[in-house]
Structures are given as structure tokens and as C-alpha cells.
Amino acid sequence: MARLLRPHIRTFITTHMRNSSDQLGELGGGAGKGGGGGGAIRQAGGAFGKKQAAEEEMHFRRLEQEQLAALRQHHQDEIEHHKKEIERLQRDIDRHKGKIRKLKHDD
């Protein structure tokens, strides 16, 4: 199961995370704000530009939350995998200890 999630995690790590603190000026305030024009509506500024900027920010926040949830789930899956592996190894240890006890008893 963990191997199936690794490409998704790799995508998460390499995905560019938007950071609002890098923006210049008010989002949706007109051309050149926030590193570029961003389209005709954003270039015009005003209420529509601000609305589009807010929707974009919400989209990226939602995307970030989904990515964090996937990362948390990946770590939970890894923990469960390791717990099962520990249980398997403990059974092997107990089996080998039993063989040693039997060899000592046969002497």
C-alpha cells in the first residue's frame, strides 16, 4: 500500500506551494500585482479582480489542505505497516527462542 502512495507524496513535495507573503500589493488590485497580469479580469482590478484573486487563494488553500490530509494518511499507513512488521518479527523471534529451548531440553 505504501508503494502506491509514494508517487502522490513525491508530487506533494515537488508541488509549488503558494505563499501570500510574497505578493506585492493587494491581490486583484490590477495589472502587475502579485507577479504578473493574471488575465483580463485581474488586470482590470476592481471588485471582479479581487473576487477572482480570493477564489484563487481559496482554491490553493483547499488544495494544500487536501495534500496535507494525503500526507497524514500516508504516515498513518506507514505506521500501520511498521507495526505489522514488528509483530511478524516478534513471532519469528518467539519461534526461534522455542527452537533454542527445545534444543536445550533435548541435551
N, C-alpha and C positions, 0 to 999 in steps of 0.2 A: 504494500500500500504506500509506503514512504517513497518508493521509487517513482510512483505515479505522480506524486505531488512535487517532486523536485523541479521539473521544468516550470511549474507555476511559481514556485518560490524564486527561481532564477529570474523570471520575468518581473516579479515584485521588486527584487533587489535592483535590477537594471532600469526599472521604470523611473522616469524623471518625476520627482515629487515637486509640485508647485509650492512656492514659498511666497506668501503675500508680502513679506517684509522686503523683498527685492523689487517691488513695484515702485514706479515713480509716479507721483501724483495720485489723483483719485481714479479708481477703476471706472471705466466707462465715461470718463470726462472728456474724451476727444482724441484725435489722432496723436500718435506719439506717446501716449500714456501707457505705461506698463510694458515698454519694449517694442512697440510697433502699432500699426494701424488696427489690426484685428478685424477688418471688414468694414463695410459701408456704414452699418448701424453704429459700431463703436467709434468710427471716425467722426460721425456727426455729433456724438456726445449727447448730452441731454438725458431725459428720462429713459428713452429706449436703450441708449448705450449703457446706462447704469443698470438697467434691468438685465440686459444680456450679460454684463460683467458679473452680476450677482448670481445669475443662473449658472454661469461657467464655474464660479467659485463653489457653488453648491454641488455641481457635478463632480468636481475634483475632490471635494471633501467626502462625498459618498463613495467615490472610487477608492480613496485612501482607506476609509473605514472597511470596505469590502476586502481590500488587500490585507489589512491588519487582522481581520477575522480569519482569513485563509491562513495567515502565518500562525496565528494562535492555534488553529485546528491542526496545522502541520506539526507543531510542537507537541500537542496533546497526543497525536498519533505516534510520534516518535517515542514519547514517554511510555505509552502502552506497549509498543513493540519491545522496548528495552526491559520492561517489567516481565513480559512473557519470556524473553530470552534469559533473564535471571532465574526465573522459575525452572526453565528447561535445564539450565546449567546446574542448579541446585539438585534437581533429580539425578543428574549424571553423577554429581559428587556423592550423593547418598548411595547410589548404586555401586560406585567404586569402593566406598567405605564398607558396604556389605560384603563385597568380594574379599576385601582385606580381612574382615572379621572371620569369614568362612575359612580363609587360608590359615589364620592363626589357630582357629579351632581344630582344623584337620591336623595340625602339627602335634 
